[in-house]
C-alpha cells in the first residue's frame, strides 16, 4: 500500500525558513513522479514543484522559484521541500504527492503559517 506522510510545518516569521519532509512507503520510489502542492483558505490547490519520473527534471511554480528547493533521498524514500525567504502568501496547507500511470497518492498535509 502506498503511503505518504508530510511533516515539518509550523509558524515562522516573514523571511524565515522551514524544511518540510514527506516520508513514503509501499512502492518503488524512483518509479514515481513526485510533487509538492499547497492550498490556502479560499484558494484553489496550487502546484509548487514537480519532478518527472522518467528524467527527474524539476519544474517550479513561478511563485516559489528561487526560494523553494525540492530534494529526495531514495534510500530513505523521503522527499524534502526547503522553503526560504518565506512570505505571508506562502501560508497554506502543504501536501506531498506521487504519481505513476493513472495512480495518484497524497499525503495528509502539513500547515505552514507565515506571519509578520
PyMOL commands that set and color helices and strands:
alter all, ss='L'
color gray80, all
select helices_A, chain A and resi 29-31+88-90
alter helices_A, ss='H'
color red, helices_A
select strands_A, chain A and resi 3-7+10-13+18-25+33-39+46-51+58-60+68-73+78-83+92-100+103-106+110-115
alter strands_A, ss='S'
color yellow, strands_A
deselect
rebuild
show_as cartoon
